[in-house]
Amino acid sequence: MKVTVQDSVKSVRPHLIACLVLNLSFTDETFKKFIQLQTKLHDTICEKRNVATIATHDATKLLGSDLVYTALTPTALRIKPLHSNQELTGAQLFKKLQIEADNLRKEKKRNVYTGIHKYLYLLEGKSHYPCLLNSNDEVISFPPITNSDLTKMITSTTSLLIEVTSSVSQGVCKKVADTLIKEMLSLFGNLTIQQVKKTIFVFFHKKYAFLTHI
């Protein structure tokens, strides 16, 4: 798989690491734990998405091997958000989430935002939004807010694309990706990982993970 990073994103959110995890077998329990793991890492090592964001996609839904990481204006970016059938521009989605956040805050009589709404401030005032495009130029990821429903993972997913982006450094992306993979080992026992044109087999034995580069 090839991911092309365009110049337009370099001043917005320039750092990205992506890899494929193959031959997975989820159960309802491991799928639930995997989603919970991403939430935990977003709150901890990702520092509430301030330093990095994790996105995971069903690799069979990527429509080809070439992806593009770029930045678009809020009105040019169009995405069908996760768990939604409606396509929205980045600007429309931002406004929709703001209204939802305000209504939820008033309803629950809280002074803070919760869920995805608490990350909206990361986009305030931005002239361009980072995004990952598939081979049909469709947005499949809009960090640090949401993925697209086009590549949504389900329990029958057998291969996934892990994407980690950051505005801080490539080292942060690597640290987050390594942490996610090590946590996944305890869920699945062993993993087959493919990054660009390099395949990495990860074997899990007791407390130790061994990486072999081919």
KAMO-V423442 format. One record per residue. N is the residue number from 1. RES is the residue in three letters. PHI is phi in radians with two decimals (* if undefined). PSI is psi in radians with two decimals (* if undefined). OMEGA is omega in radians with two decimals (* if undefined). Layout:
{{N RES PHI PSI OMEGA} {N RES PHI PSI OMEGA}}
//
This chain:
{{1 MET * 2.40 -3.14} {2 LYS -2.01 2.30 3.05} {3 VAL -2.05 2.08 3.12} {4 THR -1.69 2.16 3.12} {5 VAL -1.69 2.04 -3.11} {6 GLN -1.51 2.71 -3.10} {7 ASP -1.03 -0.54 -3.06} {8 SER -1.07 -0.44 -3.08} {9 VAL -1.60 -0.20 -3.02} {10 LYS -1.17 -0.44 3.10} {11 SER -1.67 0.00 -3.07} {12 VAL -1.90 -1.04 -3.13} {13 ARG -2.71 1.36 -2.85} {14 PRO -1.35 -0.29 -2.94} {15 HIS -1.77 2.33 -3.10} {16 LEU -2.60 2.42 2.95} {17 ILE -2.26 2.36 3.13} {18 ALA -2.41 2.52 3.07} {19 CYS -2.64 2.77 3.08} {20 LEU -1.77 2.41 3.01} {21 VAL -1.98 2.10 -2.98} {22 LEU -1.91 2.79 3.01} {23 ASN 1.02 0.73 3.10} {24 LEU -1.46 2.73 3.04} {25 SER -2.45 1.80 -3.14} {26 PHE -1.51 2.58 2.83} {27 THR -1.92 2.99 3.09} {28 ASP -1.01 -0.67 -3.10} {29 GLU -1.24 -0.81 -3.13} {30 THR -1.21 -0.55 3.09} {31 PHE -1.13 -0.79 3.12} {32 LYS -1.07 -0.76 -3.13} {33 LYS -1.18 -0.58 3.12} {34 PHE -1.16 -0.75 3.09} {35 ILE -1.12 -0.73 3.11} {36 GLN -1.11 -0.62 3.12} {37 LEU -1.09 -0.76 3.12} {38 GLN -1.09 -0.72 3.11} {39 THR -1.09 -0.75 3.14} {40 LYS -1.09 -0.77 -3.12} {41 LEU -1.20 -0.60 3.07} {42 HIS -1.09 -0.63 -3.12} {43 ASP -1.42 -0.36 -3.05} {44 THR -1.89 -1.54 -3.05} {45 ILE -1.11 -0.50 3.10} {46 CYS -1.47 -0.08 3.12} {47 GLU 0.92 0.97 3.13} {48 LYS 0.97 0.74 3.10} {49 ARG 1.19 0.16 3.11} {50 ASN -1.26 -0.59 -3.11} {51 VAL -1.85 -0.42 3.14} {52 ALA -2.82 2.81 3.09} {53 THR -2.37 2.40 3.09} {54 ILE -1.78 2.37 3.01} {55 ALA -2.31 2.43 3.11} {56 THR -2.22 2.44 -3.06} {57 HIS -2.32 2.60 2.97} {58 ASP -1.24 1.96 -3.02} {59 ALA -1.13 -0.44 -3.14} {60 THR -1.25 -0.21 -3.12} {61 LYS -1.78 0.24 -3.05} {62 LEU -1.45 -0.18 3.05} {63 LEU 1.02 0.90 3.14} {64 GLY 1.98 3.03 -2.98} {65 SER -1.70 -0.23 -3.06} {66 ASP -1.67 2.23 3.09} {67 LEU -2.13 2.71 3.12} {68 VAL -2.25 2.24 3.07} {69 TYR -1.80 2.07 -2.99} {70 THR -2.55 -3.04 3.05} {71 ALA -2.34 2.37 -3.13} {72 LEU -2.22 2.78 3.07} {73 THR -1.19 2.75 -3.14} {74 PRO -0.98 -0.52 -3.13} {75 THR -1.53 -0.40 3.14} {76 ALA -1.44 -0.55 3.13} {77 LEU -1.23 2.24 3.10} {78 ARG -2.25 2.28 -3.08} {79 ILE -2.54 2.53 2.96} {80 LYS -1.70 1.72 -3.00} {81 PRO -1.05 2.75 3.12} {82 LEU -0.91 2.33 3.13} {83 HIS 1.14 0.51 3.11} {84 SER -2.40 2.55 3.07} {85 ASN -1.76 -0.03 -3.07} {86 GLN -1.75 2.22 3.08} {87 GLU -1.45 2.35 -3.12} {88 LEU -2.29 2.69 2.96} {89 THR -1.33 2.88 3.08} {90 GLY -1.03 -0.69 3.13} {91 ALA -1.14 -0.75 3.12} {92 GLN -1.12 -0.73 3.13} {93 LEU -1.13 -0.75 3.13} {94 PHE -1.05 -0.80 -3.14} {95 LYS -1.13 -0.75 3.13} {96 LYS -1.04 -0.80 -3.14} {97 LEU -1.16 -0.62 3.09} {98 GLN -1.10 -0.78 3.13} {99 ILE -1.11 -0.79 3.10} {100 GLU -1.03 -0.77 -3.11} {101 ALA -1.08 -0.77 -3.14} {102 ASP -1.14 -0.73 -3.14} {103 ASN -1.14 -0.73 3.12} {104 LEU -1.15 -0.68 -3.14} {105 ARG -1.12 -0.74 3.12} {106 LYS -1.19 -0.71 -3.11} {107 GLU -1.11 -0.72 -3.10} {108 LYS -1.63 0.01 3.10} {109 LYS 0.95 0.90 3.12} {110 ARG -2.04 2.78 3.12} {111 ASN -1.75 -0.01 -3.11} {112 VAL -2.22 2.73 3.08} {113 TYR -1.49 2.73 3.13} {114 THR -2.24 2.96 3.09} {115 GLY 1.04 -2.55 -3.10} {116 ILE -1.10 -0.44 -3.08} {117 HIS -1.12 -0.43 -3.09} {118 LYS -1.29 -0.11 3.14} {119 TYR -1.76 -0.01 -3.07} {120 LEU -1.06 -0.58 -3.10} {121 TYR -1.08 -0.37 3.14} {122 LEU -1.21 -0.28 -3.14} {123 LEU -1.88 -0.16 -3.05} {124 GLU -1.02 2.25 3.07} {125 GLY 1.37 0.07 -3.11} {126 LYS -1.38 2.36 3.13} {127 SER -1.48 -0.38 3.10} {128 HIS -2.39 2.57 3.11} {129 TYR -1.98 2.38 3.08} {130 PRO -1.27 2.61 3.11} {131 CYS -2.81 2.73 3.09} {132 LEU -1.97 2.25 -3.08} {133 LEU -1.91 2.53 3.02} {134 ASN -1.49 -3.03 -3.06} {135 SER -1.23 -0.19 3.05} {136 ASN -1.70 0.21 -3.10} {137 ASP 1.10 0.46 3.06} {138 GLU -1.63 2.44 3.14} {139 VAL -1.30 2.13 3.10} {140 ILE -1.90 -0.18 3.13} {141 SER -2.65 2.40 -3.13} {142 PHE -2.31 1.33 -3.11} {143 PRO -1.30 2.54 0.11} {144 PRO -1.71 0.45 -2.99} {145 ILE -1.68 -1.04 -3.00} {146 THR -2.76 2.84 2.94} {147 ASN -1.63 3.02 3.03} {148 SER -1.59 2.60 3.06} {149 ASP -1.18 -0.30 -3.12} {150 LEU -1.07 -0.57 -3.08} {151 THR -2.05 0.47 -3.10} {152 LYS -1.04 2.35 3.05} {153 MET -1.38 2.54 3.03} {154 ILE -2.36 3.05 -3.05} {155 THR -1.11 -0.40 3.13} {156 SER -1.52 0.00 3.10} {157 THR -1.04 2.30 -3.14} {158 THR -2.00 -0.24 3.07} {159 SER -2.52 2.46 -3.09} {160 LEU -2.38 2.68 3.00} {161 LEU -1.75 2.17 3.02} {162 ILE -1.75 2.27 -3.13} {163 GLU -2.24 2.20 3.08} {164 VAL -2.14 2.18 3.13} {165 THR -2.12 2.72 -3.12} {166 SER -2.73 2.62 3.00} {167 SER -1.70 -0.02 -3.03} {168 VAL -1.65 -1.07 -3.10} {169 SER -2.89 2.82 3.05} {170 GLN -1.20 -0.56 3.11} {171 GLY -1.08 -0.64 3.09} {172 VAL -1.11 -0.78 3.11} {173 CYS -1.01 -0.79 -3.13} {174 LYS -1.11 -0.75 -3.13} {175 LYS -1.08 -0.76 3.14} {176 VAL -1.16 -0.79 3.14} {177 ALA -1.08 -0.76 3.12} {178 ASP -1.07 -0.74 -3.14} {179 THR -1.12 -0.77 3.11} {180 LEU -1.05 -0.79 -3.11} {181 ILE -1.12 -0.73 3.13} {182 LYS -1.11 -0.68 3.10} {183 GLU -1.17 -0.64 3.13} {184 MET -1.14 -0.55 3.13} {185 LEU -1.04 -0.65 3.14} {186 SER -1.24 -0.36 3.10} {187 LEU -1.48 -0.69 -2.96} {188 PHE -1.94 -0.21 3.10} {189 GLY 1.52 -0.84 3.04} {190 ASN -2.67 2.72 -3.08} {191 LEU -2.39 2.60 2.95} {192 THR -1.97 2.09 -3.04} {193 ILE -2.09 2.36 3.12} {194 GLN -2.16 2.14 3.13} {195 GLN -2.11 2.03 -3.06} {196 VAL 0.92 -2.03 -3.12} {197 LYS -1.84 0.33 -3.12} {198 LYS -2.06 2.30 3.11} {199 THR -1.79 2.31 3.13} {200 ILE -2.11 2.11 3.06} {201 PHE -1.68 2.25 -3.12} {202 VAL -1.98 2.09 3.14} {203 PHE -1.88 2.32 -3.11} {204 PHE -1.89 2.20 3.10} {205 HIS -2.46 1.96 -3.10} {206 LYS 0.95 -2.02 -3.04} {207 LYS -1.67 -0.04 -2.92} {208 TYR -2.04 2.44 3.05} {209 ALA -1.97 2.31 -3.12} {210 PHE -2.04 2.24 -3.13} {211 LEU -1.86 2.24 3.08} {212 THR -2.09 2.08 -3.14} {213 HIS -1.59 2.31 3.13} {214 ILE -2.02 * *}}
//
